[in-house]
Amino acid sequence: MNHAQLRAFHAVATLGSYTKAAKSLHVTQPTLSDHVSSLEGRHGVKLFKRQGRGVALTSLGHALLDITRRKFSLELEAEQLLSMAKGMMSGRLRVVADSPFLVIPLLGAFDRHYPSVNISMSFGNTEKVLEELFELRADIGMFAAYNNDDRLYAFAFRTDKLIVYVNKDHPWSRRKSIKFEELNGQRLVVREHGSITRSVFEQAMHQKGLEPERMLEIGSREGVNEAVAAGLGIGVISAGEFGHDNRLVGLDVKGADLKVTEYFACLKEVRSVPVVKAFFDLLEINSSID
């Protein structure tokens, strides 16, 4: 069978869009469309149907995707096997995460075990992490919201509580905790939409019938920290990511279940690739979830 046609089909089927698939394969959209049309025409079948702005798989398309997942997974395994011919793990590992605090120490440990593997790292909110995975720009993603997507293999790594934090001159700065209801009418500094920390916190406030005075939205965790340090409002963060900034004071929140679970995930078809498998083996050793 024509390899380019199967590759084109697999990209469209995985990403759900001809535009995204063409971008991921670095070809023009007409070229990619021609590959898919030729594959369908050669066998007299329909593999996709239009759905809104994207496409959906037909039943035959779903069956073929199961096959192409195995095919391209085996290709990756073969590439890794050949790169390991000198007796050591090599290749590349591309990781995207919603925060550096958990993943950087893990990558440090991975690098010590496998120094010949080239590692690249990028950051973004949960939406960005999933986009990088599905558009094949990352091998492994770390995020705090997993909705049982059947395209992914996911590993629950750690559950953490959310805390709030204020600057050292805030009236609450000498306290160790606050009641959740005390946040009613306060100014909050939050991440952009797509941040699971913001989503969990907003949902809890809605359930309690609480409303902030206003929300200042800032697109990075560093920006939120600077805004809170400047007295622009109260920040929200997971306890493990709070860090050590003597301008800021962290406070436990009583009266609300504010927890997030961090997951590491990859596309199912790359789960058995040696470099990816080695990283998940490391996660199992270091996980805090039984």
C-alpha positions, -999 to +999 in steps of 0.1 A: +000+000+000+011+036-005+029+048+026+022+085+020-015+079+016-017+059+049+003+085+067-020+112+054-051+092+065-036+086+099-028+123+105-063+134+095-079+106+116-058+115+146-062+152+144-097+154+131-088+182+106-072+183+071-057+217+080-040+205+112-029+172+095-013+191+066+006+213+091+018+184+112+031+166+081+046+197+066+027+194+033+001+215+016-035+208+023-043+200-014-014+175-014-028+159+018-064+159+005-052+142-027-034+114-008-066+107+012-089+109-019-065+086-038-066+060-010-104+061-009-107+061-047-083+032-051-105+010-029-139+025-036-145+034+001-153+064+023-131+068+053-143+103+065-175+122+067-179+160+073-187+171+108-189+208+114-156+224+106-137+191+108-142+155+098-153+123+115-143+087+108-167+063+092-169+028+107-144+016+081-122+046+090-122+036+127-111+001+117-083+014+095-071+038+123-066+009+146-044-007+120-024+025+112-018+031+149-002-003+152+017+003+119+033+036+129+039+025+165+060-004+151+078+021+128+088+041+159+099+010+177+120+000+148+136+034+146+144+033+184+157-003+181+182+007+154+192+038+174+199+015+204+222-007+184+252+007+203+239-006+235+223+025+250+190+043+249+190+072+224+166+092+203+145+121+214+118+128+239+095+158+235+076+168+266+049+195+271+036+204+305+013+228+323+039+235+349+077+230+354+076+221+391+068+184+388+083+176+354+117+192+355+130+170+384+116+140+366+134+149+334+166+154+354+163+119+367+155+106+332+186+123+318+208+107+344+195+073+334+195+079+296+221+107+288+220+099+251+183+108+247+178+144+235+150+161+256+130+191+246+105+208+269+077+233+264+049+247+286+013+257+283-021+253+299-041+220+297-056+230+263-022+237+249-008+204+262-035+184+246-031+203+213+006+195+213-001+158+218-028+155+192-009+175+166+021+152+171+044+179+183+050+162+217+055+126+228+044+131+264+022+157+280+016+166+317-017+182+327-044+183+354-075+174+335-081+140+320-115+131+304-109+095+295-100+103+259-097+069+241-068+083+220-046+086+251-028+065+276-028+084+309-010+078+342-022+096+374+010+108+390+001+130+419-029+146+436-024+180+452-046+206+470-051+242+459-042+270+482-046+308+479-018+333+484-014+370+492+014+395+494+032+400+527+014+433+534-021+418+530-043+417+561-043+378+558-005+375+556-002+365+593-028+338+591-022+301+581-056+295+567-089+311+556-125+299+553-135+295+516-165+318+522-140+346+530-131+348+494-166+362+486-162+397+472-124+396+471-102+405+441-087+373+425-058+370+401-063+340+378-048+322+348-064+323+314-094+301+304-080+266+298-062+265+332-075+236+353-066+254+385-089+283+375-116+259+364-116+239+397-116+271+418-144+288+398-166+257+399-162+255+437-171+291+441-202+287+419-213+257+440-210+278+471-228+308+456-197+330+460-187+358+437-153+376+435-153+414+434-135+410+400-110+387+383-077+399+369-068+374+341-031+369+334-017+344+309+013+330+329+020+318+364+049+341+367+026+370+358+001+360+384+028+359+410+040+394+401+004+408+402-002+392+437+031+406+449+021+440+437-012+438+457-035+435+428-054+405+443-054+370+457-038+342+437-047+305+435-021+277+430-015+240+438+004+237+471+033+218+454+039+247+430+039+275+454+076+278+457+096+301+480+090+338+472+093+358+504+070+385+490+041+360+491+023+341+518+004+308+512-029+300+530-048+268+533-085+270+523-110+254+547-145+244+537-140+234+501-127+203+483-100+220+461-078+192+447-062+185+413-046+154+400-016+157+376-015+132+348+012+122+323-002+110+289+008+100+254-010+088+223-018+051+227+001+043+196+035+055+210+031+040+244+054+010+236+082+032+220+112+025+242+120+061+251+083+068+260+080+035+279+112+043+299+098+076+310+065+060+322+085+033+340+103+062+358+069+078+367+057+045+383+087+046+406+082+082+416+044+084+417+027+094+450-006+077+440-010+041+450 
